[in-house]
């Protein structure tokens, strides 16, 4: 029992620290594949030692120290060790903790790693998959779920992406200003998907992976300093800030899921909301057509400004989703539009839109489609049909809290 608990703690710590470790190792060995192997070796050491010795006082520093020592040993074996690494090895042998300065350097390394893995030499869908795996700490299965594609497809993309980076000898650095644009779309996508996985984890025991949300927001806040005149940069920051404001209200103290309609809005973090609204205003002032992130931030802002679910301007949200569907059509956008229409014009209107999504192959294994359909059927008094949809939704999700919540909804249909 104790070993199981420690292994669960190790998994949680690894998800929080792996991006910084892989990024720092990549800076040292200049090979993303080797860096990932060294990071996995470090995880194995923790899995072997910590159940016996207990968790160290600073697990992140412990992991970083072991990882860097492994990198130094590798460089020594290759007889390419420079004076810099000799000094680093001496420091690590006499110092078990990492200073704030080194911690900040690791954060910078994460940003460098994102720009490296989003290099145009790699196909765009493969860039995003690789970055989510290395930086977001997502499994291949979780990434496949985010893209609504088969797991083997994602695995192949990741392998090809790493090979491309190695073959092209892509440097580990934040690119020059004139190179930002060609990588920006992928960088924004990665940070956005990382935040989404944190906001609503696709698998595991917890609904929210707070560390992923905070890391995505932190990296998002860096981008306006690098690229101040791009509206979508500010739009993404606005979206994440406003969504992050709800984190404390989305679950009970026990971790149970709370729907938007039942959330205590006094728990919404006003500082996050204010930051988000300022970023959204900046995006608007920069002019041009609103992009996908600014539009979603505008939708989030409608919720943030409303005192209650009923006071929300649902017709405005419908309009925003309609605009979003014209510039970035997808079944997920259509699903969200159906929810907004059901709130503005009644559950029957939303249900009509959902019917057209059943034939979309990407939605066949997507648990939110039957979940939302169940809610609309329940509002229409069609309890038996709602029960079936909630049961199906529960069978499709890999997240324990979502599954628990959906099964409770199904059970309530029988009362």
C-alpha angles and dihedrals in degrees: 000000000000091000091051090052092050092047089053089050090049091052091051093047092047092053089053096046107029097087093056092044094050090045093051092046091050090054090052103043098026091220120102094200093051091045091055091049091051090049091052090049088054091052090052090054090052092048090052099044109032097061086058103036099029127237115316119242091252107026094180093054091045092053092046092050093051092045094051092047089054090051091049091049089052092050091048091052089052089050092232098111112136129202088262092063093044088057091046091051091051091050093049091050092055101035126054099182133063122234125231088254092057090044089055089049089054090053089052088050090057090055090048089050091053092052090046095052090045092057112139091237085079122068110257098243090048092049091057094045093050094046093049089052097047101032103025095041089227121155121238088253093054092049091049089053091050091053095038091231133119117282095237089057091057092045091054092048092053094049092048092046094054091047091052093051092050094045092049093045090227110197122242100239147100102265127241118274094259090057097052097087098059091054100033098089092055093044091053091046092051094049091045094050091045090055091047092053089051093046094051112010114217092216143003138065098298130064093213131043096200095183091059092050092049093046092050091049091047092052091043091056090056094057099069088060090054097039108020099163099054110100094202091059089059090041092057092047089050092050095050095044093052093044091047089056089073099051097102092048097050097077140032119244086265091055098255117150121257120197121228091253091058100042122120100240092199085073092060108111107245093196091060090047093051092048089050095049091050091051091047090051089051091051090051093048091053087065133212129099115322112255130216095275096045090049092051089046088053089053091049089049090056088059093043093053095047120093092211143000092264092049091056116114095240094169089058089049090052090052091050092050090049089054090047091051091056095054099033110019115190138146090248092056089048090051091053091046089055090055092050091048091050089054094046101039107015138278093278092062091050092047091057091060092048092058091067092055095062092079093054108104092211091061099051093091097029108114096202093068095064090035093058092039089053091053093051093046090050091053088053091053094248094133100163092053090045090052091055092050094048090049091051092047091052091052092053102049122085094198114101096211093049091047091050091049094048093049089051089052090051091049091051089056090066095055 
